[in-house]
């Protein structure tokens, strides 16, 4: 098979893979909008009721930053580099050692985690949408360049003409970038779900510790 033929087959595969991955070349629905490149449904933010079964947080969302220990612990527990099991252990130990302020401290801690992890999640999703937009634009650019390639093939008598070879190389480079970016996207698409799991697990630990104090 010629280089041109291989490029054509790759282009067909690109369109199929991009559509299957959620990156539609047209506007999608609210859970799979046009710039969303993931197979997973796009859920804009974590719902409090989905991750918290404890008492009302009251003023904790406005107050958690005022407690230096809580603020520091929130930053530590929200970092994905800290294993979830270790994060759960540290959350448990902090609340268990809070004494009479256990419930209040627990509310502060979860309020901080909810805000921080939701913000992380939103940032990741905005990044994915930017990449999805680039991928959609890349598919269109490759399509246009393929048309130019076919036109050039028809107008030249030698397949090794410098202009045609340059166009072939350009297409190969564009396809390589698209494929490499797609590998990264598939990995990052898992991150919002991992954040969801982390917040749910920490909320469960914190809620259980509150219940033990009742």
N, C-alpha and C positions, 0 to 999 in steps of 0.2 A: 504493500500500500504506500502511496506517495505521502510526503509530508502534508500536502494540502488535504488529502483524504483523512489523515489522522486528525488534523485540526478540525475538520468538519464533524467528525465523530465526537470529538471532545466537546465541541460546542453544543451538540445535541444533548450530551450528558450533563453539561452545565445547566441548561435550561431545566432539565428534568430534576436534577438534584436541588436546584435553587427553589423550584416550586414545591418539592416534597418537604424541604426544610422549613417552609413557612414564609420564605421571602418571595411573595407574589410579585409578578410583573404588573399587576393591576391592584387596585385598592381592595383590601380584605375586610373581613368583619371586625367588630370591636375587639374580639379575642385574638384575632390574627390580622392586624392591620398591615398595610402594604410594606412598611419598612421593618416589620418584625421578622427577623431571620431564623427564629427557632421553631422547632416542631411543637414545643411546649406552648400551651395557651398563654397569652399575655394577660397577667393579672396585675393591674397597676400598683396596688399596695396591699399590705397585709392587714386584714381586718382584726381589730382588737378582740372581738368575740371568738375568733377562730383560734387564738393562741393564749387566751387568758380566761381562766375559770374562777379566779379569786375575787375578793371584794372590790368594790368601787375604788378606783385609784385616786379619787377626790382631787386634791391640788398637787399630787405628786408629779404630774407632767410639767408643771411650772416650777417645781421646787427641787427636783433631783440634782440639778447643777450646783445648787447652793451647798451641798454636802460634799466636801473634797474627797472623802473616802469612797462615797458612792460614785462620784464622777470618774475617779480613777479606776474603780472596779468595772464600771460600764465599758470603758475603753478597752480594758484587758479582756473581758468576757466576749465582747463583740468582735474581737479580732479573730479571723478564721485560722490564723496560724496557731492559735491555742486549741488543742484537741477538745472536742465537745465534752468528753468525759471529764477532763480537768476543769473545764469551765463550770460544769454542773457541780463538781466537788467544791470549788471555790465559792460559788453562789450559796451552797448549802452551809458551808462553814461561816460565811459572813453573817447570814441571817440567824443561824443558831447561836452566834455569839453576840447578838444585838440586845439581848436582855429584854427589859420592858418595852423597848422601842422596836421589837421584832417586826410587828405588822407594818409599822410606819416605814421602817428601813426596807422591808420587802417591797412595799409599794413604790418607794423611790427607785429601787434597783430595777424593778421591772419596767417602770415608766421610762427610765433612761435607756434600757435595752430596746424597748419597743420603738422609741424615737430614733435611736442610733442605727439599729438594724434596718428599719424602714428606709432611712436615708441612704444607707449603703445599697440597698436593693434598688432604689430608684435611680441611683447613679449608675449602677451596672446596666439597668434596663435602658437608660438613655444612651449609654455607650453602644449597646447592642443595636439599638435603632439607628444610630449613626452608621455603624458598620453595615447594617442591612440596606441602608440607603446607598452606600458605596457599592455593595454587591449588586444591587439592582441596576445602578448606573453602569457597572462594569459589564454586566450581561448585555446591556443595550449597546455599549461601545464595541464589544466583541462582535455583536451581530452586524453592526454597521461596517466594521473592518472586514468581516467575512464577505460582505457584499462587494466592498472595494477590491478584495482579493480575487473574487470570481471575475469581476470586470477586468482587472489587470491581466488575468490568465487568458481572457478572450482577446485582449488587445496586443499581447506579445507573442512572438513566435518561439521564444526560448524561455523555458521554465526557470532557467537559472539567471534570468535577467536581474541586474542589481536592484532595480526598484521592487520587483516581485519578491526577491529574497529578503529584502528589508521589511516588507510587509508581513511575510511569513514569520520572521523573527519577532516582529512586534506583537503579532497574534499569540505566538508561543509564550512571550513574556507576560502578556495580559492574562492569559489562561493560568499561568503558573501563580501569579499574584492572587487571582481569584481563588484557586484551589487552596493555597496556603492560608489565606484569610479565612476560608471556610473551615479549615481544621481548628483554628483558634475559636471561631464562632461556636462550633459544636461543643467545645470545652466550656466556654463562658456561659452558654445557654443553661448549663446545670447550676450555675451559681445562685440565681434567685430561689430555686427550690432548696438549695442547701441552707440559705439564709432563713427561709421559712422553717425548716426543720430545726435549726439552731434556736430560733426564738420560741418555737413551740416547746422544745425540750427544756429550755431554761425557765419558761413560764410554768411548766409543770412542776419542776423542782421547787421553784419559789412558792407556788401555790400550796404544794404539799407541806412545806415548812411552816407556812402560815396556819394550816389546818392542825398541825401538831401542837400549836400553841393555844388552841381553843379548848 
